[in-house]
Amino acid sequence: MTNKTANSLKPDPDEPQTLRSVSVLHVEDDTIIQFHMRTILEKRVRELFSAADGVEGLAMFRAHAPDVIITDIRVPRMNGLEMIEIIRETDPDIPVIVTSAYSDADYLLKAIELGVDKYLIKPFDHRQVVKAVSRAAEGMARQREINEANRFNRFLLDINPSFIVVLDDGEVEYVNSTFLSFMGFRSLEAFILSGRDIADFVEDVGGHQDATRIGRWFEEITGSGEDGVVVRLKGCDERFGGVFWATFNRFPETRKYVVVFTDITRLDDERKLLSLQARTDHLTGVANRLGFSERLQAEIARAERYGQPLSLIMFDIDDFKRVNDEHGHEEGDRVLKALAKLVWTNIRTTDLFGRWGGEEFLVATPNCDLDQALRTAEKLRDLLCEAAIGPGRGISCSFGVTSHRKGESMDAFLRRLDEALYVAKKSGKDTISSA
Protein backbone atom coordinates (compact mmCIF):
# COMPACT_ATOMS: atom_id res chain seq x y z
CA MET A 1 0.00 0.00 0.00
CA THR A 2 1.49 3.37 -1.00
CA ASN A 3 1.76 6.25 1.48
CA LYS A 4 -0.76 8.14 -0.62
CA THR A 5 -3.27 5.29 -0.40
CA ALA A 6 -2.64 4.79 3.31
CA ASN A 7 -3.16 8.48 4.00
CA SER A 8 -6.42 8.47 2.05
CA LEU A 9 -7.74 5.73 4.37
CA LYS A 10 -7.03 7.69 7.55
CA PRO A 11 -10.03 9.34 9.26
CA ASP A 12 -10.66 12.90 8.11
CA PRO A 13 -11.36 15.41 10.94
CA ASP A 14 -14.29 16.68 8.85
CA GLU A 15 -15.97 13.26 8.72
CA PRO A 16 -19.24 13.00 10.71
CA GLN A 17 -18.61 12.40 14.41
CA THR A 18 -21.60 10.02 14.52
CA LEU A 19 -19.28 7.38 13.04
CA ARG A 20 -17.41 7.13 16.36
CA SER A 21 -20.61 6.14 18.17
CA VAL A 22 -21.57 3.11 16.06
CA SER A 23 -20.56 -0.53 15.93
CA VAL A 24 -20.44 -2.31 12.57
CA LEU A 25 -20.76 -5.96 11.58
CA HIS A 26 -19.01 -6.80 8.28
CA VAL A 27 -19.82 -10.15 6.63
CA GLU A 28 -17.43 -11.08 3.80
CA ASP A 29 -15.61 -14.30 2.84
CA ASP A 30 -12.88 -12.61 0.79
CA THR A 31 -9.95 -12.01 3.19
CA ILE A 32 -8.51 -9.21 1.04
CA ILE A 33 -11.80 -7.30 1.10
CA GLN A 34 -12.09 -8.01 4.84
CA PHE A 35 -8.67 -6.44 5.34
CA HIS A 36 -9.58 -3.49 3.11
CA MET A 37 -12.80 -2.86 5.07
CA ARG A 38 -10.97 -3.18 8.38
CA THR A 39 -8.43 -0.61 7.19
CA ILE A 40 -11.24 1.78 6.25
CA LEU A 41 -13.46 1.42 9.31
CA GLU A 42 -11.46 0.22 12.29
CA LYS A 43 -10.30 3.70 13.33
CA ARG A 44 -13.50 5.41 12.28
CA VAL A 45 -16.18 3.46 14.16
CA ARG A 46 -16.56 2.49 17.80
CA GLU A 47 -16.25 -1.24 17.16
CA LEU A 48 -15.94 -3.49 14.08
CA PHE A 49 -16.92 -7.16 14.00
CA SER A 50 -15.96 -9.39 11.07
CA ALA A 51 -17.61 -12.64 9.94
CA ALA A 52 -16.71 -14.93 7.03
CA ASP A 53 -20.20 -16.26 6.26
CA GLY A 54 -23.91 -15.74 6.96
CA VAL A 55 -24.13 -18.25 9.80
CA GLU A 56 -21.20 -16.65 11.62
CA GLY A 57 -22.62 -13.19 10.86
CA LEU A 58 -26.00 -14.11 12.36
CA ALA A 59 -24.31 -15.44 15.49
CA MET A 60 -22.27 -12.23 15.84
CA PHE A 61 -25.38 -10.11 15.39
CA ARG A 62 -27.11 -12.00 18.21
CA ALA A 63 -24.05 -11.79 20.45
CA HIS A 64 -23.01 -8.14 19.87
CA ALA A 65 -26.14 -6.32 18.57
CA PRO A 66 -24.22 -4.05 16.14
CA ASP A 67 -25.67 -0.74 14.99
CA VAL A 68 -24.96 -1.19 11.25
CA ILE A 69 -24.53 -4.29 9.06
CA ILE A 70 -22.41 -4.47 5.90
CA THR A 71 -22.72 -7.78 4.08
CA ASP A 72 -21.72 -9.29 0.78
CA ILE A 73 -24.56 -11.14 -0.93
CA ARG A 74 -22.65 -14.25 -1.97
CA VAL A 75 -21.14 -15.61 1.24
CA PRO A 76 -20.95 -19.31 2.21
CA ARG A 77 -23.41 -21.41 4.26
CA MET A 78 -26.07 -18.67 4.35
CA ASN A 79 -26.04 -15.85 1.82
CA GLY A 80 -26.15 -12.24 2.95
CA LEU A 81 -29.80 -11.65 2.05
CA GLU A 82 -30.95 -14.80 3.86
CA MET A 83 -29.08 -13.60 6.93
CA ILE A 84 -30.64 -10.13 6.69
CA GLU A 85 -34.11 -11.62 6.34
CA ILE A 86 -33.67 -13.44 9.66
CA ILE A 87 -32.16 -10.37 11.34
CA ARG A 88 -35.05 -8.20 10.15
CA GLU A 89 -37.43 -10.40 12.16
CA THR A 90 -35.58 -9.32 15.31
CA ASP A 91 -34.62 -5.77 14.39
CA PRO A 92 -36.58 -4.40 11.41
CA ASP A 93 -34.92 -0.97 11.65
CA ILE A 94 -31.19 -1.83 11.68
CA PRO A 95 -29.34 -0.09 8.81
CA VAL A 96 -28.06 -2.57 6.20
CA ILE A 97 -25.47 -1.98 3.45
CA VAL A 98 -25.24 -4.73 0.83
CA THR A 99 -22.12 -5.28 -1.30
CA SER A 100 -21.73 -7.40 -4.42
CA ALA A 101 -19.46 -7.85 -7.43
CA TYR A 102 -22.53 -8.62 -9.53
CA SER A 103 -25.56 -6.57 -10.59
CA ASP A 104 -27.90 -9.56 -10.39
CA ALA A 105 -31.48 -8.31 -10.83
CA ASP A 106 -33.02 -11.00 -8.60
CA TYR A 107 -30.63 -10.23 -5.76
CA LEU A 108 -31.19 -6.52 -6.21
CA LEU A 109 -34.97 -6.92 -6.06
CA LYS A 110 -34.68 -9.05 -2.93
CA ALA A 111 -32.41 -6.42 -1.35
CA ILE A 112 -34.99 -3.73 -2.12
CA GLU A 113 -37.72 -5.94 -0.64
CA LEU A 114 -35.70 -6.29 2.57
CA GLY A 115 -35.31 -2.52 2.77
CA VAL A 116 -31.51 -2.29 2.57
CA ASP A 117 -30.13 1.21 3.00
CA LYS A 118 -27.35 1.05 0.40
CA TYR A 119 -26.18 -1.25 -2.42
CA LEU A 120 -22.43 -1.02 -3.17
CA ILE A 121 -21.01 -2.64 -6.30
CA LYS A 122 -17.44 -3.97 -5.93
CA PRO A 123 -14.82 -2.73 -6.25
CA PHE A 124 -15.65 0.27 -4.04
CA ASP A 125 -13.31 2.86 -2.55
CA HIS A 126 -13.11 4.05 1.03
CA ARG A 127 -15.17 7.20 0.31
CA GLN A 128 -18.18 5.14 -0.76
CA VAL A 129 -17.96 3.04 2.38
CA VAL A 130 -17.49 5.99 4.73
CA LYS A 131 -20.34 7.89 3.10
CA ALA A 132 -22.70 4.88 3.30
CA VAL A 133 -21.86 4.12 6.94
CA SER A 134 -22.07 7.82 7.86
CA ARG A 135 -25.55 8.09 6.41
CA ALA A 136 -26.60 4.91 8.18
CA ALA A 137 -25.16 6.23 11.46
CA GLU A 138 -26.92 9.57 11.08
CA GLY A 139 -30.20 7.84 10.30
CA MET A 140 -29.73 5.55 13.27
CA ALA A 141 -29.00 8.52 15.56
CA ARG A 142 -32.17 10.26 14.39
CA GLN A 143 -34.18 7.07 14.84
CA ARG A 144 -32.79 6.65 18.35
CA GLU A 145 -33.85 10.19 19.21
CA ILE A 146 -37.32 9.52 17.82
CA ASN A 147 -37.56 6.19 19.63
CA GLU A 148 -36.46 7.77 22.91
CA ALA A 149 -38.96 10.59 22.51
CA ASN A 150 -41.70 8.09 21.65
CA ARG A 151 -40.76 5.91 24.59
CA PHE A 152 -40.83 8.88 26.97
CA ASN A 153 -44.17 10.06 25.57
CA ARG A 154 -45.56 6.52 25.85
CA PHE A 155 -44.30 6.38 29.43
CA LEU A 156 -46.06 9.65 30.26
CA LEU A 157 -49.27 8.38 28.68
CA ASP A 158 -49.04 5.02 30.43
CA ILE A 159 -48.61 6.50 33.91
CA ASN A 160 -51.38 9.03 33.34
CA PRO A 161 -54.25 8.23 35.72
CA SER A 162 -56.76 9.12 32.98
CA PHE A 163 -57.84 6.55 30.40
CA ILE A 164 -56.43 7.43 26.96
CA VAL A 165 -57.45 5.89 23.62
CA VAL A 166 -56.16 6.74 20.14
CA LEU A 167 -58.38 5.75 17.21
CA ASP A 168 -57.58 5.85 13.50
CA ASP A 169 -60.68 5.96 11.32
CA GLY A 170 -62.66 4.51 14.22
CA GLU A 171 -60.23 1.61 14.84
CA VAL A 172 -58.37 1.40 18.16
CA GLU A 173 -54.66 2.12 17.62
CA TYR A 174 -53.46 2.73 21.18
CA VAL A 175 -54.79 2.32 24.71
CA ASN A 176 -52.69 3.45 27.68
CA SER A 177 -51.73 1.03 30.42
CA THR A 178 -54.08 2.58 32.96
CA PHE A 179 -57.11 1.83 30.79
CA LEU A 180 -55.84 -1.62 29.77
CA SER A 181 -55.40 -2.56 33.43
CA PHE A 182 -58.91 -1.33 34.19
CA MET A 183 -60.25 -3.58 31.42
CA GLY A 184 -58.16 -6.52 32.61
CA PHE A 185 -55.49 -6.69 29.87
CA ARG A 186 -51.70 -6.65 30.10
CA SER A 187 -51.13 -5.24 26.62
CA LEU A 188 -52.85 -3.69 23.62
CA GLU A 189 -52.16 -6.86 21.63
CA ALA A 190 -53.98 -8.97 24.22
CA PHE A 191 -56.94 -6.59 24.10
CA ILE A 192 -57.17 -6.69 20.30
CA LEU A 193 -56.76 -10.47 20.14
CA SER A 194 -59.52 -10.92 22.73
CA GLY A 195 -62.04 -9.65 20.19
CA ARG A 196 -63.48 -7.24 22.75
CA ASP A 197 -64.20 -3.57 22.16
CA ILE A 198 -64.21 -0.40 24.27
CA ALA A 199 -68.01 -0.51 23.99
CA ASP A 200 -68.00 -3.71 26.08
CA PHE A 201 -66.91 -1.59 29.06
CA VAL A 202 -69.36 1.30 28.53
CA GLU A 203 -72.51 1.27 30.67
CA ASP A 204 -73.83 4.70 29.85
CA VAL A 205 -72.84 7.42 27.40
CA GLY A 206 -74.33 10.90 27.67
CA GLY A 207 -77.10 9.57 29.91
CA HIS A 208 -78.17 6.88 27.41
CA GLN A 209 -78.01 3.18 28.19
CA ASP A 210 -79.43 1.67 25.02
CA ALA A 211 -77.13 -0.75 23.23
CA THR A 212 -77.09 1.17 19.94
CA ARG A 213 -75.78 4.37 21.46
CA ILE A 214 -73.32 2.52 23.68
CA GLY A 215 -72.00 0.68 20.59
CA ARG A 216 -71.54 4.10 18.95
CA TRP A 217 -69.78 5.56 21.98
CA PHE A 218 -67.02 7.13 19.86
CA GLU A 219 -69.51 8.89 17.55
CA GLU A 220 -71.55 9.97 20.58
CA ILE A 221 -68.49 11.65 22.11
CA THR A 222 -67.02 13.24 18.96
CA GLY A 223 -70.40 14.28 17.56
CA SER A 224 -71.90 15.73 20.72
CA GLY A 225 -70.94 19.32 19.97
CA GLU A 226 -70.12 19.73 23.65
CA ASP A 227 -66.82 20.16 25.49
CA GLY A 228 -67.20 16.67 26.87
CA VAL A 229 -69.59 13.82 27.58
CA VAL A 230 -70.25 11.99 30.84
CA VAL A 231 -69.56 8.27 30.41
CA ARG A 232 -70.02 5.48 32.92
CA LEU A 233 -67.48 2.66 32.58
CA LYS A 234 -67.42 -0.78 34.15
CA GLY A 235 -64.25 -2.65 34.97
CA CYS A 236 -63.05 -6.10 33.95
CA ASP A 237 -65.13 -7.77 36.66
CA GLU A 238 -68.29 -6.35 35.03
CA ARG A 239 -69.08 -4.26 38.10
CA PHE A 240 -69.60 -0.51 38.06
CA GLY A 241 -66.23 1.17 37.69
CA GLY A 242 -66.75 4.91 37.78
CA VAL A 243 -68.00 8.09 36.19
CA PHE A 244 -65.72 9.71 33.60
CA TRP A 245 -65.62 12.97 31.70
CA ALA A 246 -64.80 12.05 28.08
CA THR A 247 -63.11 14.64 25.86
CA PHE A 248 -61.43 14.34 22.47
CA ASN A 249 -58.98 15.98 20.07
CA ARG A 250 -58.38 15.30 16.40
CA PHE A 251 -54.92 15.07 14.88
CA PRO A 252 -54.69 17.71 12.13
CA GLU A 253 -55.29 16.49 8.55
CA THR A 254 -55.91 12.89 9.65
CA ARG A 255 -58.77 10.70 10.80
CA LYS A 256 -57.00 10.04 14.08
CA TYR A 257 -58.60 11.02 17.37
CA VAL A 258 -57.40 10.87 20.95
CA VAL A 259 -60.14 10.35 23.54
CA VAL A 260 -59.40 10.99 27.23
CA PHE A 261 -61.59 9.63 30.02
CA THR A 262 -60.99 11.63 33.21
CA ASP A 263 -62.30 10.02 36.37
CA ILE A 264 -64.68 12.41 38.12
CA THR A 265 -65.62 9.96 40.85
CA ARG A 266 -64.01 11.77 43.76
CA LEU A 267 -63.55 8.79 46.03
CA ASP A 268 -62.12 6.78 43.18
CA ASP A 269 -59.69 9.59 42.38
CA GLU A 270 -58.55 9.71 45.98
CA ARG A 271 -58.14 5.94 46.13
CA LYS A 272 -56.04 5.90 42.97
CA LEU A 273 -53.86 8.76 44.14
CA LEU A 274 -53.20 7.12 47.49
CA SER A 275 -52.47 3.80 45.80
CA LEU A 276 -49.99 5.42 43.40
CA GLN A 277 -48.29 7.32 46.20
CA ALA A 278 -48.10 4.20 48.36
CA ARG A 279 -46.31 2.29 45.58
CA THR A 280 -44.01 4.99 44.21
CA ASP A 281 -40.69 6.21 45.57
CA HIS A 282 -41.18 9.94 46.13
CA LEU A 283 -37.56 10.87 45.31
CA THR A 284 -36.87 8.94 42.10
CA GLY A 285 -40.41 8.39 40.79
CA VAL A 286 -39.84 4.64 40.29
CA ALA A 287 -41.64 1.86 42.15
CA ASN A 288 -40.91 1.61 45.85
CA ARG A 289 -40.43 -1.62 47.80
CA LEU A 290 -44.18 -2.23 48.10
CA GLY A 291 -44.93 -1.46 44.45
CA PHE A 292 -42.03 -3.55 43.17
CA SER A 293 -42.86 -6.50 45.45
CA GLU A 294 -46.45 -6.62 44.21
CA ARG A 295 -45.41 -6.55 40.55
CA LEU A 296 -42.60 -9.04 41.12
CA GLN A 297 -45.02 -11.49 42.75
CA ALA A 298 -47.24 -11.22 39.67
CA GLU A 299 -44.26 -11.83 37.35
CA ILE A 300 -43.20 -14.89 39.34
CA ALA A 301 -46.73 -16.31 39.02
CA ARG A 302 -46.70 -15.65 35.28
CA ALA A 303 -43.25 -17.23 34.84
CA GLU A 304 -44.43 -20.31 36.73
CA ARG A 305 -47.65 -20.52 34.73
CA TYR A 306 -46.01 -20.32 31.30
CA GLY A 307 -42.63 -21.88 32.09
CA GLN A 308 -40.75 -18.72 31.10
CA PRO A 309 -37.46 -17.45 32.58
CA LEU A 310 -37.40 -14.55 35.01
CA SER A 311 -34.24 -12.90 36.35
CA LEU A 312 -33.46 -10.24 38.92
CA ILE A 313 -30.68 -7.67 39.10
CA MET A 314 -29.93 -5.87 42.36
CA PHE A 315 -27.38 -3.10 42.46
CA ASP A 316 -26.07 -0.96 45.26
CA ILE A 317 -24.10 2.30 45.02
CA ASP A 318 -20.56 1.75 46.27
CA ASP A 319 -19.51 4.01 49.18
CA PHE A 320 -22.68 6.07 48.94
CA LYS A 321 -22.32 7.18 52.56
CA ARG A 322 -19.17 9.05 51.57
CA VAL A 323 -21.15 11.04 48.97
CA ASN A 324 -23.62 12.14 51.65
CA ASP A 325 -20.92 12.79 54.26
CA GLU A 326 -18.59 14.76 51.99
CA HIS A 327 -21.05 16.51 49.68
CA GLY A 328 -24.32 16.62 51.60
CA HIS A 329 -27.64 14.83 51.33
CA GLU A 330 -28.84 17.16 48.59
CA GLU A 331 -26.04 15.89 46.34
CA GLY A 332 -26.85 12.34 47.43
CA ASP A 333 -30.47 12.83 46.36
CA ARG A 334 -29.33 14.24 43.01
CA VAL A 335 -27.18 11.15 42.44
CA LEU A 336 -30.09 8.81 43.23
CA LYS A 337 -32.41 10.63 40.84
CA ALA A 338 -29.82 10.73 38.04
CA LEU A 339 -29.07 7.04 38.52
CA ALA A 340 -32.78 6.12 38.38
CA LYS A 341 -33.24 8.15 35.19
CA LEU A 342 -30.21 6.54 33.52
CA VAL A 343 -31.38 3.03 34.32
CA TRP A 344 -35.01 3.72 33.38
CA THR A 345 -34.05 4.94 29.91
CA ASN A 346 -31.76 1.97 29.24
CA ILE A 347 -33.91 -1.03 30.16
CA ARG A 348 -36.74 -2.63 28.21
CA THR A 349 -40.30 -1.37 28.57
CA THR A 350 -41.25 -4.84 29.85
CA ASP A 351 -38.66 -4.75 32.65
CA LEU A 352 -39.64 -3.77 36.21
CA PHE A 353 -37.57 -1.16 38.02
CA GLY A 354 -37.75 -0.06 41.62
CA ARG A 355 -35.88 1.40 44.56
CA TRP A 356 -35.56 -1.29 47.20
CA GLY A 357 -34.39 1.11 49.87
CA GLY A 358 -31.58 3.59 50.51
CA GLU A 359 -29.10 3.22 47.65
CA GLU A 360 -30.32 -0.23 46.57
CA PHE A 361 -32.26 -0.74 43.32
CA LEU A 362 -33.86 -3.75 41.63
CA VAL A 363 -34.52 -4.61 37.99
CA ALA A 364 -36.70 -7.60 37.09
CA THR A 365 -36.22 -8.92 33.54
CA PRO A 366 -39.10 -11.15 32.39
CA ASN A 367 -38.28 -13.69 29.67
CA CYS A 368 -34.54 -13.35 30.35
CA ASP A 369 -32.29 -16.16 31.54
CA LEU A 370 -29.24 -15.66 33.74
CA ASP A 371 -26.82 -14.98 30.85
CA GLN A 372 -29.12 -12.33 29.37
CA ALA A 373 -29.58 -10.69 32.76
CA LEU A 374 -25.80 -10.66 33.30
CA ARG A 375 -25.39 -8.86 29.97
CA THR A 376 -27.98 -6.30 31.07
CA ALA A 377 -26.10 -5.78 34.34
CA GLU A 378 -22.82 -5.36 32.43
CA LYS A 379 -24.48 -2.81 30.15
CA LEU A 380 -25.77 -0.81 33.14
CA ARG A 381 -22.37 -0.95 34.85
CA ASP A 382 -20.69 0.38 31.68
CA LEU A 383 -23.28 3.14 31.30
CA LEU A 384 -22.69 4.26 34.89
CA CYS A 385 -18.98 4.43 34.23
CA GLU A 386 -19.49 6.50 31.06
CA ALA A 387 -22.09 8.83 32.60
CA ALA A 388 -19.88 9.73 35.59
CA ILE A 389 -22.87 10.49 37.81
CA GLY A 390 -21.98 12.25 41.03
CA PRO A 391 -18.98 14.16 42.32
CA GLY A 392 -15.48 13.64 40.97
CA ARG A 393 -15.27 10.67 38.61
CA GLY A 394 -18.78 9.64 39.55
CA ILE A 395 -20.16 6.62 41.32
CA SER A 396 -19.86 2.90 40.75
CA CYS A 397 -22.26 0.11 41.64
CA SER A 398 -21.98 -3.53 42.65
CA PHE A 399 -24.42 -5.93 41.03
CA GLY A 400 -26.00 -9.20 42.09
CA VAL A 401 -27.83 -11.27 39.46
CA THR A 402 -29.91 -14.44 39.72
CA SER A 403 -32.70 -16.31 37.94
CA HIS A 404 -35.90 -17.71 39.39
CA ARG A 405 -36.07 -21.43 40.10
CA LYS A 406 -39.29 -23.36 39.55
CA GLY A 407 -41.40 -23.46 42.70
CA GLU A 408 -39.19 -20.91 44.49
CA SER A 409 -40.90 -18.32 46.72
CA MET A 410 -40.29 -14.62 46.24
CA ASP A 411 -38.47 -14.42 49.59
CA ALA A 412 -36.09 -17.25 48.65
CA PHE A 413 -35.54 -15.67 45.24
CA LEU A 414 -34.62 -12.34 46.87
CA ARG A 415 -32.38 -14.01 49.47
CA ARG A 416 -30.25 -15.60 46.73
CA LEU A 417 -30.10 -12.25 44.97
CA ASP A 418 -28.98 -10.54 48.16
CA GLU A 419 -26.24 -13.16 48.60
CA ALA A 420 -24.99 -12.50 45.06
CA LEU A 421 -24.81 -8.76 45.78
CA TYR A 422 -22.95 -9.44 49.02
CA VAL A 423 -20.34 -11.46 47.11
CA ALA A 424 -19.95 -8.60 44.59
CA LYS A 425 -19.41 -6.12 47.43
CA LYS A 426 -16.81 -8.35 49.06
CA SER A 427 -15.04 -8.86 45.73
CA GLY A 428 -13.86 -5.27 45.54
CA LYS A 429 -17.03 -3.42 44.49
CA ASP A 430 -17.86 -2.19 40.97
CA THR A 431 -18.32 -5.87 40.13
CA ILE A 432 -21.04 -8.29 39.09
CA SER A 433 -21.76 -11.57 40.83
CA SER A 434 -24.41 -14.21 40.12
CA ALA A 435 -26.07 -16.86 42.25
Residue pairs with C-beta under 8 A, 6 or more apart in sequence:
8 126
9 39
9 40
9 126
10 43
11 19
11 43
11 44
15 44
15 130
15 134
16 134
16 137
16 138
18 134
18 137
18 138
18 140
18 141
19 44
19 45
19 130
19 133
19 134
19 137
20 44
20 45
20 46
21 46
21 67
21 137
21 141
22 45
22 46
22 66
22 67
22 68
22 133
22 136
22 137
22 140
23 45
23 46
23 47
23 48
23 49
23 64
23 66
23 67
23 68
24 41
24 45
24 47
24 48
24 49
24 66
24 67
24 68
24 69
24 70
24 133
25 49
25 50
25 51
25 57
25 60
25 61
25 64
25 66
25 68
25 69
25 70
25 71
26 34
26 37
26 38
26 41
26 48
26 49
26 50
26 51
26 70
26 71
27 50
27 51
27 52
27 53
27 54
27 56
27 57
27 69
27 70
27 71
27 72
27 75
27 80
27 83
28 34
28 37
28 50
28 51
28 52
28 70
28 71
28 72
28 75
28 99
29 52
29 53
29 72
29 75
29 76
30 72
33 72
33 122
34 50
34 52
37 48
37 50
37 70
37 129
38 48
38 50
39 126
40 126
40 129
40 130
41 48
41 129
41 133
42 48
44 130
44 133
45 133
47 64
47 66
49 60
49 64
49 66
51 57
51 59
51 60
52 75
52 76
53 75
53 76
53 77
53 78
54 71
54 75
54 76
54 77
54 78
54 79
54 80
54 82
54 83
55 77
55 78
55 83
56 77
57 69
57 71
57 75
57 78
57 80
57 83
58 78
58 83
58 86
58 87
60 66
61 69
61 83
61 87
62 90
66 94
67 94
67 95
67 137
67 140
68 94
68 95
68 96
68 97
68 133
68 136
68 137
68 140
69 84
69 87
69 94
69 95
69 96
69 97
70 96
70 97
70 98
70 99
70 129
70 132
70 133
71 80
71 83
71 84
71 96
71 97
71 98
71 99
72 80
72 98
72 99
72 100
73 79
73 80
73 81
73 98
73 99
73 100
73 102
73 104
73 107
73 111
74 80
74 100
74 101
74 102
75 83
80 98
81 98
81 107
81 110
81 111
81 114
84 96
84 98
84 114
84 116
85 114
87 94
87 96
88 94
88 114
88 115
92 115
93 143
95 117
95 136
95 137
95 139
95 140
96 114
96 115
96 116
96 117
96 118
97 116
97 117
97 118
97 119
97 120
97 132
97 133
97 136
98 111
98 116
98 118
98 119
98 120
99 119
99 120
99 121
99 122
99 124
100 107
100 119
100 120
100 121
100 122
101 121
101 122
101 123
103 121
108 119
111 119
117 132
117 135
117 136
117 139
118 132
118 135
118 136
120 128
120 129
120 132
148 345
151 345
151 349
152 345
154 349
157 164
157 174
157 176
158 176
158 177
158 178
159 177
159 178
160 176
160 178
161 178
161 263
161 269
161 272
161 273
161 276
162 178
162 260
162 261
162 262
162 263
163 175
163 176
163 178
163 179
163 182
163 233
163 244
163 260
163 261
163 263
164 174
164 175
164 176
164 178
164 179
164 258
164 259
164 260
164 261
165 172
165 174
165 175
165 176
165 179
165 198
165 258
165 259
165 261
166 172
166 173
166 174
166 175
166 256
166 257
166 258
166 259
167 173
167 218
167 256
167 257
167 258
167 259
168 254
168 255
168 256
169 255
169 256
170 218
170 255
172 188
172 191
172 192
172 197
172 198
173 256
174 188
175 183
175 188
175 191
175 198
179 261
180 186
180 187
180 188
180 191
182 201
182 233
182 235
182 236
182 241
183 191
183 196
183 201
183 235
183 236
184 235
184 236
184 237
185 191
185 194
185 236
198 217
198 218
199 214
199 215
199 217
201 233
201 234
201 235
201 236
201 241
202 214
202 217
202 231
202 232
202 233
202 234
203 209
203 214
203 232
203 233
203 234
203 240
204 214
204 230
204 231
204 232
205 213
205 214
205 217
205 220
205 221
205 229
205 231
205 232
205 246
206 213
206 220
206 224
206 229
206 230
206 231
207 230
208 214
208 220
213 220
217 231
218 257
218 259
220 229
221 229
221 231
221 246
221 247
221 248
221 259
222 248
222 250
222 257
222 259
227 247
228 245
228 246
228 247
229 245
229 246
230 243
230 244
230 245
230 246
230 264
231 243
231 244
231 245
231 246
231 261
232 240
232 241
232 242
232 243
232 244
233 241
233 242
233 244
233 261
234 240
234 241
235 241
242 263
242 265
242 268
243 263
243 264
243 265
244 261
244 262
244 263
244 264
244 265
245 261
245 262
245 264
246 259
246 260
246 261
246 262
247 259
247 260
247 262
248 257
248 258
248 259
248 260
249 257
249 258
250 256
250 257
251 257
251 258
263 269
263 272
278 290
278 291
279 287
279 288
279 290
279 291
279 294
280 286
280 287
280 288
280 291
281 287
281 288
281 354
281 355
283 333
283 336
283 337
283 355
284 336
284 337
284 339
284 340
284 341
284 355
285 340
286 340
286 344
286 353
286 354
286 355
286 361
287 295
287 352
287 353
287 354
287 355
288 354
288 355
289 354
289 355
289 356
289 357
291 354
292 352
292 353
292 354
292 355
292 356
292 362
292 364
293 410
295 352
295 354
295 364
296 312
296 352
296 362
296 364
296 410
297 410
299 310
299 352
299 364
299 366
300 310
300 404
300 410
300 413
302 308
302 366
303 309
303 310
303 366
303 404
304 406
304 407
308 366
308 367
309 367
309 368
309 369
309 403
309 404
310 364
310 365
310 366
310 367
310 368
310 403
310 404
311 364
311 365
311 368
311 369
311 370
311 372
311 373
311 401
311 402
311 403
311 404
312 362
312 363
312 364
312 365
312 373
312 401
312 402
312 403
312 404
312 413
312 414
312 417
313 362
313 363
313 364
313 365
313 373
313 376
313 377
313 380
313 399
313 400
313 401
314 356
314 360
314 361
314 362
314 399
314 400
314 401
314 417
314 418
314 420
314 421
315 360
315 361
315 363
315 377
315 380
315 397
315 398
315 399
315 400
315 421
316 359
316 360
316 361
316 397
316 398
316 421
316 425
317 323
317 335
317 336
317 339
317 359
317 395
317 396
317 397
318 395
318 396
318 397
318 398
318 425
318 429
318 430
319 429
320 332
320 335
320 358
320 359
320 395
323 331
323 332
323 335
323 390
323 391
323 395
324 331
324 332
326 391
327 391
331 390
331 391
335 389
335 390
335 395
336 355
336 359
338 387
338 389
338 390
339 361
339 384
339 389
339 395
339 397
340 353
340 355
340 361
342 383
342 384
342 387
342 389
343 353
343 361
343 363
343 380
344 353
346 379
346 380
346 383
347 353
347 363
347 365
347 376
347 380
348 365
350 366
350 367
351 363
351 364
351 365
351 366
352 362
352 363
352 364
352 366
353 361
353 362
353 363
353 364
354 361
354 362
355 361
355 362
356 362
363 376
363 380
365 372
365 373
365 376
368 376
369 403
370 401
370 402
370 403
370 434
373 401
373 402
373 403
374 401
374 432
374 434
377 399
377 401
377 432
378 432
380 397
380 399
381 396
381 397
381 399
381 430
381 432
384 394
384 395
384 396
384 397
385 394
385 396
387 394
388 394
389 395
396 429
396 430
397 430
398 421
398 424
398 425
398 427
398 429
398 430
398 431
398 432
398 433
399 421
399 424
399 431
399 432
399 433
400 417
400 418
400 419
400 420
400 421
400 422
400 423
400 424
400 432
400 433
400 434
400 435
401 417
401 420
401 432
401 433
401 434
401 435
402 413
402 416
402 417
402 420
402 434
402 435
404 413
405 413
416 435
417 435
419 435
420 433
420 434
420 435
421 433
423 433
423 435
424 431
424 432
424 433
427 433
